[in-house]
Amino acid sequence: ALAEKGEDKAMIELGLMYHTGEGVKQDYGKAMDWYLKAFAKGNGDAYSNIGVMYRDGLGCETNRPIAYALFYITHMRGLGSEDTQYRAGHNLDKTAALMKPEEIEDTLKMTEKYVLTFVQKRGKLDEKDKALKFSKEYHTLKKLADL
C-alpha cells in the first residue's frame, strides 16, 4: 500500500521481492517497474538495483556500460544510505572486472543525461535521445568526480 502511495523505500522493497522471488513469484519485469518508480524519485537503491539488472541481464538486455554508469552515479552523487554506498562501490568493482579498460573509459565519456534517459526509457531511444550520449551540452560522467 505504501508503494502504491508513492513511498520510494516501499517501492524498493516491493521491487526486491519480485527480484528475488521472496513471498511472490519472481518477476524481473515487475521488479524493474518498481525500481523505475523509485528511480524517478532519485532513490539511490533504485539506481544500484537497476544497475544490477543491467549488469546481469535480468529482465533486460545485458548492458555493462549502463550498469557501471549507474553504480558510478550512485557513488559519486552520494545517493542513498551508507549501505547503499557500500553496495554501489562493491557493484562498481564487480562490473569493472567484467569490462575492458577501454570500455570503462568510453563509459565515463557518456553524459549523465544519456544514462538517465536510457534507464527511464528502458533503452528504447530515438535519435534525439541517442545524441545525448556524448553531447557537449551536458557534463560527462567523468566530470562528476569534479563536482
C-alpha positions as CSV (number, residue, x, y, z in Angstrom):
1,A,0.0,0.0,0.0
2,L,2.9,2.4,0.8
3,A,4.5,1.7,-2.6
4,E,1.2,2.5,-4.3
5,K,1.0,5.8,-2.4
6,G,4.5,6.8,-3.7
7,E,6.8,5.8,-0.8
8,D,10.1,5.1,-2.6
9,K,11.5,2.8,0.1
10,A,8.4,0.7,-0.1
11,M,8.8,0.6,-3.9
12,I,12.4,-0.7,-3.4
13,E,11.1,-3.4,-1.0
14,L,8.4,-4.5,-3.4
15,G,10.9,-4.5,-6.3
16,L,13.3,-6.6,-4.2
17,M,10.5,-9.1,-3.5
18,Y,9.9,-9.5,-7.2
19,H,13.7,-9.5,-8.0
20,T,14.4,-12.3,-5.5
21,G,11.1,-14.1,-5.6
22,E,10.6,-13.7,-1.8
23,G,6.9,-14.0,-1.0
24,V,5.9,-13.6,-4.6
25,K,6.6,-15.3,-7.9
26,Q,10.0,-14.0,-9.2
27,D,9.3,-11.5,-12.0
28,Y,12.2,-9.3,-13.2
29,G,9.9,-7.1,-15.2
30,K,7.8,-6.2,-12.2
31,A,11.0,-5.7,-10.2
32,M,12.2,-3.2,-12.8
33,D,8.8,-1.5,-12.8
34,W,9.0,-0.8,-9.1
35,Y,12.7,0.2,-9.2
36,L,11.9,2.6,-12.0
37,K,9.2,4.3,-9.9
38,A,11.8,4.8,-7.1
39,F,14.4,5.8,-9.6
40,A,12.2,8.7,-10.8
41,K,12.3,9.9,-7.1
42,G,16.1,9.8,-7.1
43,N,16.3,6.8,-4.8
44,G,20.0,5.6,-4.6
45,D,18.9,1.9,-4.1
46,A,16.9,2.1,-7.3
47,Y,19.9,3.3,-9.2
48,S,22.0,0.5,-7.8
49,N,19.4,-2.2,-8.2
50,I,18.7,-1.2,-11.8
51,G,22.4,-1.4,-12.3
52,V,22.5,-5.0,-11.1
53,M,19.6,-5.8,-13.5
54,Y,21.6,-4.3,-16.5
55,R,24.9,-5.9,-15.4
56,D,23.4,-9.4,-15.1
57,G,20.8,-9.1,-17.9
58,L,17.8,-9.7,-15.5
59,G,14.6,-8.8,-17.3
60,C,16.6,-6.6,-19.8
61,E,19.5,-6.9,-22.2
62,T,22.9,-7.0,-20.5
63,N,24.4,-3.6,-20.7
64,R,27.5,-3.3,-18.6
65,P,28.3,0.3,-19.5
66,I,24.9,1.4,-18.3
67,A,25.3,-0.7,-15.1
68,Y,28.7,0.8,-14.5
69,A,27.4,4.3,-15.0
70,L,24.5,3.7,-12.6
71,F,26.9,2.5,-9.9
72,Y,29.2,5.3,-10.6
73,I,26.5,8.0,-10.4
74,T,25.2,6.4,-7.2
75,H,28.6,6.6,-5.7
76,M,29.7,10.0,-7.0
77,R,26.5,11.7,-6.1
78,G,26.4,10.0,-2.7
79,L,22.9,8.7,-3.3
80,G,21.2,6.6,-0.6
81,S,22.5,5.4,2.8
82,E,25.9,4.3,3.8
83,D,24.8,0.7,3.0
84,T,23.7,1.9,-0.5
85,Q,27.1,3.4,-1.0
86,Y,28.9,0.3,0.1
87,R,26.8,-1.9,-2.3
88,A,27.3,0.6,-5.2
89,G,31.1,0.6,-4.6
90,H,31.1,-3.2,-4.5
91,N,29.0,-3.5,-7.6
92,L,31.1,-0.9,-9.4
93,D,34.2,-3.0,-8.7
94,K,32.4,-6.2,-9.8
95,T,31.2,-4.6,-13.0
96,A,34.6,-3.1,-13.8
97,A,36.1,-6.6,-13.5
98,L,33.8,-7.7,-16.3
99,M,34.7,-4.8,-18.6
100,K,37.8,-3.9,-20.6
101,P,39.6,-0.7,-19.5
102,E,38.7,1.0,-22.8
103,E,35.0,0.2,-22.2
104,I,35.2,1.9,-18.8
105,E,37.0,4.9,-20.4
106,D,34.3,5.1,-23.0
107,T,31.6,4.8,-20.4
108,L,33.0,7.7,-18.4
109,K,32.7,9.9,-21.6
110,M,28.9,9.3,-21.7
111,T,26.7,12.1,-20.3
112,E,24.7,11.5,-17.1
113,K,21.6,12.8,-19.1
114,Y,22.1,10.0,-21.6
115,V,22.3,7.3,-18.8
116,L,19.2,8.6,-17.0
117,T,17.3,8.8,-20.3
118,F,18.4,5.3,-21.3
119,V,17.1,3.9,-18.0
120,Q,13.9,5.8,-18.0
121,K,13.1,4.7,-21.5
122,R,14.4,1.2,-20.9
123,G,16.9,1.5,-23.7
124,K,14.2,2.4,-26.3
125,L,15.8,5.6,-27.5
126,D,15.0,7.7,-30.5
127,E,17.7,9.6,-32.5
128,K,17.4,12.7,-30.3
129,D,18.0,10.5,-27.2
130,K,21.0,8.7,-28.7
131,A,22.6,12.1,-29.5
132,L,22.7,12.7,-25.7
133,K,25.4,10.0,-25.3
134,F,28.4,12.2,-26.0
135,S,26.6,15.6,-26.1
136,K,28.7,18.7,-25.3
137,E,25.6,20.2,-23.8
138,Y,25.7,18.0,-20.7
139,H,28.6,17.0,-18.4
140,T,30.2,13.6,-18.7
141,L,30.2,11.0,-16.0
142,K,33.9,11.6,-15.6
143,K,33.2,15.2,-14.6
144,L,31.1,14.0,-11.7
145,A,34.3,13.5,-9.8
146,D,35.0,17.2,-10.1
147,L,31.5,18.4,-9.0
